[in-house]
């Protein structure tokens, strides 16, 4: 296996450092617009299988040429989602398999944005599924932690825990604190704005996909391992698009614990137009307001030594167990920033995201996973993934029984 990884930010750095401890690949190219950043990641691996390259993710031809030059078998995209379609198409043209951690961007419904979806996350990629199948290639989309690991949880729950599923509810929160900053997101602010200010999407068996107002559906969810009760709200996310395609259920939701202050900052950015991606004229220069916001905030990859706390990614599943009785479980994985910094020197949020495509690549290298087309993680068997996660990568995932809701039948 010869991997071309696009992006040497926090997620890319984490993926490279995790992969350096495994032996399933022959070469791993770390490519970034900033060659020096790619070189720093390669130096940190101290592994001759890693090489650095410079590439512009905006340049489709350059991406495809780089993949061809290195005889790439698998392209891993960990740049921000505005570049997804460029990298997706470049992989197809170069004849290699493709993985990403975020899918092609959505577009609002022009008339009823808070009721109906327009272009959904991943629609542009799924539109090309027949071409990928015909070419005998795999595009495994949404294989980070969320989406990614939690989608594998959904497959496991369907196959092993439930005879009927009412709701697949992704629930994510942390108790992490960044010392020295009043506001410092632990993940790309460009992506956070995209997810949190777009109309959230929900899926129900009787309605299909529909949208709501941002920050709707507030509920308090009790997170494990000391994080405790956190208010979570609806956020646009890929799992809601992916899970219903392969897992029979009645409803799919994604809710994220943002906190009141974080929500108010996002609302303010929206009111001021600073969430916009379209360039504006500033003294003769065309500049994207969102890029300005990102440039003013600290790079999440550099915050690790200032962060304390844990982050939890998980899936709340309700329905009927294999015995026909009502059942509710929370399947989850927790990353402790103290451990990820001590073990890898990267902060917990980006480390938890970067681990999962490496696990998937190893499964593809060994043949434990083998399909063609444009697929989400839940389209593939869960057990090989979860076994390798635990036994090969030393990461415990958990199934926690939860109280049955009084209205469960």
N, C-alpha and C positions, 0 to 999 in steps of 0.2 A: 504494500500500500504506500502510495506517495501522496501526501497531503499538501494542499495549498490553502493556508489559512489567511483570510483577508481581514486585517484589523489587529493592531498591536496595543490596543487599549487595555483596560482592566480585565475584561473577559478574555481577550486573546492571550494576554500574559498568563492568566491563570490556567487556561487550557494548555498552553505550551509547557508550563512547569509541571502540570499533572501528567501530560503525555510523556514527558522526559523520563518518567519512572516506569514506563511500559515498553514492551518490546514488539508490538504488533505492526509497526510501520518501518519503512526503509528510509524515507525522507519526509521532513516537515518544513515547508517554506513559510516563513512569517513575513507577510507583505503588508505594507502600510504606505500611506501618502508621505509620511514622515519616515524616511529611511533610518534616521538615527534612533527613533523609537523602536523600530523593528530590530535594529542591531542590539539595542539594550536588552530586549527580550531574549534574543538568541544567546547573548553573553551570559544571561542569568541561568539558562539551561545547562551551560557547560557541556553540551552534547554535540558531537560532530554531525549528527543526523539533521540538525537544525541549520537553516541558512536564511539570511535576510534578503528582502527584495523591496524595491520601491514600486508602487503602482497607484494609479488614480482610479478610485472606484467609480468615478463618473465616466470613465473612458472604457466603453464596452470592448473595443478592439484590443486595447492594451491588456485588459483582464484576460481575454481569451488567449492572447499571444503568450502571456506569462504562464498560463496553465499548460499550454502546448510545449513551451520551452522546457519545463520541468517534468514533462511526461506525467502530469498530475492524474491520479485515479479518483481522488475525492477532494472536492472544493468545500471548505468550511467557511461560511460567511459569518463573521462576528462584528461587522461594522454596523452603523445604525440603519434602521429599516428603510430610509429613503433610497438606499443603494441596493435594495433587495433585487429588484427586477434586472438591473444591470448585471449583477453577479449570477443570478439565476440563468439568464440568457447566455452569459459567457460560458458557464459550465456546460450548458446544452450544446453549444457550438463546438466547444473543445472536446466533447465526448467523454466527460467525466461525471461521476455521481456528485450530488450536491447536498449539503446540509446547512441549515441556518437555525438561529435561535429566536428570530422574529420574522414575521411574514410580510408580504407586500401590503402597502398601506391602504386604508379605507378612504372613502369619499362620502360625505354626507348626502343624504337624500335632499334634492334641491328645494322641495316644498314642505316636507314633514320630517325634519331631521331628528326630532325627539319622539317619533312614532315608528318610522320605517327606516330600515337600512338603505343606503345607496349602494356603493361598491363596498363589499365587506372585506375585512382583513383576509388576505390569501386568495381572493377571487381571481386576481390576475395570474397567479401561479396555477390554481386548479384549472383555469381555462386551457392550459397547455398540457394537461395530464395525458391526453392521447398521444401527443408527440413523444413524451418521455417513455410511455409504454411501448410505442412502436420502435423506439431506438434501443429498448432494453436497458434503460438507465433509471436510476432511482434518484428522486428528489425528496429527501426526508426533511420536511419543513416543521419548524417549531420544536426543536430538540434542545432547548436550554433546560431551565428548571421549571419556569412557568412562562410559556408552555414548555412541555418536555417531560420532566419527571412526573408531574401530576397527571399527565395524560397516560403515562404507563400505569400509574395508580388506578386510573379509571378502567383500563383493560383488566388489571388484576382483580379489581372489585367485581367486575362483571363475570369473569371466568371462575372465580374462586369463592366469593363471599355472598353474592346476592343472586336470587332467582328473578327478582324484579327490582328495578331501580326507579325511585321517584325523582330524586335530585342528585346531580353531580355539582357540588358547589365548591369551587376553588376558594380557599380562605388563606390570606397571606398577611403577616404582620411581623413586626420586630420590636425589640425594646432597645435598639441601638441608639447611642448618643454620640455626636461628634463634638469633641471638646474644642473650644476656641472659635466656633462659628455659630452665628445666630440662625443661619440657613445654609445647609450644605447637603444636598441629596447624595445618597450613597450609590446612585446609578445615574446614567446619562440623563441630564435634565431635558435634552432634546426629546428623548424617548418618553420620559415621564410626562412632559407636557402633552405629547401626542396621545398617550393612553388616557390621561386623566381629564382632559378638556374635550375630547371627542365624545359624542353621544355613546354611553355604554350600551352594549348589546346583550340581549338575553334570548335564550331559546326555550320554547315550550312545544311539546308534541302537538298540541291542538292549534297553536298560532304560528309555529315556525319562528324565524328570527324577527325580533323587533327591538327598538331602541327606546331609551328613556333619557331624562335630564341627567347631566353630570352630577355625581355624588348622591344619587338617589338610593333608595333601598337600605338605609342605614340600619344596622343591627349590631348588637354586642356579641362577639364570639370569644370564647374562652380558649386561649392558646396554651399549649403545654410548655413544660420545662422552664417554668418561672416567668414566662412572658405575661400570662394572665389575660384578663378580659380587655378586649380592644374593640372600639367601634370600627366597623368596616363598612365600606360603601361600594356601590356598583362602579366598575371601571371597564372601559373597552379592553378586551383581551382575546387572544387567539383561541384559547381553550373552548370558548363558547361556540366558535366556528368549527373547531375540529371534532370535539367529542361526539356531537350528535350524528356525525357522518358514519361512525363505526360502532358506537355503544348505544344500544336501545335504552331509553330512559324517558322520563316525562319532562324534565327541566334541566337546564345547565346555566349556571351563573358564575360570575367572577367578582369577588369582593376583596377590597384591599384596605388595610389599616393605614390611613394617611395622617390622621390627626387634624384637629381644628386649625392649627397654625399653618400647616402645610397647605390645606385646602384654601385658606384665606390668601396665601401668597399666590397660588395658582389663579384664583379668581381675580386678583389684582392685575396679574400679568395679562389676563384675558381682557379686562376692562381697558387697559392701556394699549392693547394691540401688540404687546410684546411677545405673545405666543405665535404670531404670524410667521410663516416661512417665506412668504413672497417678499423679495427685496424692496426696500424703500430707498429714496434718494437722500443721502446725507452729504451735503456739501460736494456734490458731484460724484459721490461713490455710491454704488448699489450694494446695500447691506441688508441681510435678513435679520429682523428683530430677534428671532429666536436664537440665532447664532451669537448675537451680542450677549444675550442672557447667559448662554452657555460659556462664553468667553470670560464673563465676569465672575463666574462661580469656580470653586476649586475642582480640579480633575478628580473624579471619584476614586480613580486608581491610586491617588496619592494620600488618601485619607486614613489608610489602615491603622497607622500607629496612633491616631487620634480617636478611634472608635472603640467603644466598649459595648458589649451586649451580644445578643443572638438574633438571627433571622430565621423565621419559620415559613416554609412553603408546604402547603398541604391541600388535601381534598376531603371535603365532608360529603359522605354518601349516605343517603337514606333510602329505605325501601323494605323489601322482604328478603330475609336470609335464605340460605339454601334449604332450611327446614320450614319455610313458609311463614315464619314469625317476623313481626316488625323488627327492624334492626337499623341502627345508626352508628357509623364509625367515622373517625377522622384518621386518615392516612397521611403521614407527614415525615419531613426531614428537617432537622435543625442544623444550622451552621453557626458555630461560636467564633466570633471574631478573634478572640484570644488564641484559639487553636489554629485557625487558618493563617494568622500572622506568624505564629511561632513555627508552623510546619512549612508554609509556602511563601510567607512574606507578602501575601495579598489579602485584601479585606474580604469579609465573609460573603457579601452580596454578589460580587463579581466572581469569587471563587466558586460559590454554589452554582452559578449559571454556567461557568466554563467547564465544570467537571462533566456535565451530562453529554455534550457532543463527543467528548473523548471516549466515554463508555460506549456510546453508539458506534463510533468508528471502530472500536475494538470488536464489537459484535459483528459488524460488517466484514471486518478482516478475517475473522474466524469462520464466517458463514452461519453463525448462530442466528443472525438476522439476514434475510435475503429476499428482496422483493423488487419489483420495478414499478414505475409510475410516480405520481406526486402523492405522497402519503404523509399522514401525521403519525406520531409515535404510537397512538392507540390502535393503529392498523397492524401492529406487529406483536408477537407474543411477549407478555410481561415478565415471565419467570427468568429467562436468560439475562435480561437487563437487571432485574432486582437482585438476582444471585451474584452477578458480577459486581454490582455496586457494593454489596455487602462483603463478599469474600475476596474480591480482587482489589477493590479500592478502599476497603475498611470503613465504609459508610453505613451506619445503621439507619434503616427506615422503620417506621413504626405504624402499627394499627392500634388505635385507641377506641375502645367501645364507648359510645356516648349515650346519654339518656334518651329514651324514646319520647318524641313529642306527644303531648296528650291527644292531638288530633290525628295521629298516625293510626291507620286502620289495618 
